[in-house]
Amino acid sequence: MMHTDMAKLKGKIVERAMTQEEVAAKIGIDSSTFSRKMKAEGLSFTVEQMHKLVDILDISPQEAIQIFLQ
């Protein structure tokens, strides 16, 4: 099972000067759902959500592998 590196993902959100609420809205999920996913290492994002996060946060392919494919 894949685990998302939440620390790296949070770092990307901060780097882009966005809030978790803004990111949740942009990927089309409720902010409380996004918050739960961020707090629970095992509750990973869907492939579609990962693609949206990569686009929204301008994550490079190498960083995406480090963040999402642990």
N, C-alpha and C positions, 0 to 999 in steps of 0.2 A: 504494500500500500504506500502511496506517495504522501509525504507530509510537506506542507508548505513551511518554508523558513519565515516565520512571522516577524522575527526581528528585522530581517532584510526587507520584507515587504513594508513594514512600518517605516523603515528608514527611507524607502522610495517615496512613500506618501508624504513624509516630512520634507524630503528634498524638493518635491513638486509643490510645496506650500499648499497642500490640500488637507481637508479633514476627512476622517473615515466616513462621515455622513455624505460628503460630496462624492467620494469614490463609490459608495454604495448606490447612490442615486444614478451615477453614470453607468454602472454595470447592471442596473435594473433590479436590485434587491433592496429589501427593507434595511434600514440602518441597524436595527436590532439584530437582524440575521447576520449582517456583515460583522457586527461587534462580536457575536457569538463565535463566528468562524475565526475571527482574529484571536480570540481568547482560548479556543480549543484547538491545539495542534493537530489532533486527529480529524477534525471536521474540515475536510479540504474543500477547495473550490471546484466547481465543475470545469470541464475543459473550455466550455464557452466563456465562463467567467474569467478563467485564466487568460484567454486571448484578449478579452476586453481590458483586463488589468494591464496587460503588456502594452496595449495601445494607449490607454489613458495615461499611464505612468511613464510612457516612453522607455520601457525596459528593453535592453539589448538582448539578443538571443542567448548570449553567454550568461547574463544575469538571470534571465528567465529560467534557465536550466538550474542555476544555483538556488533560486527561490522556490520553484515549484516541483522540481524533480529530485527530491531528496530520497 
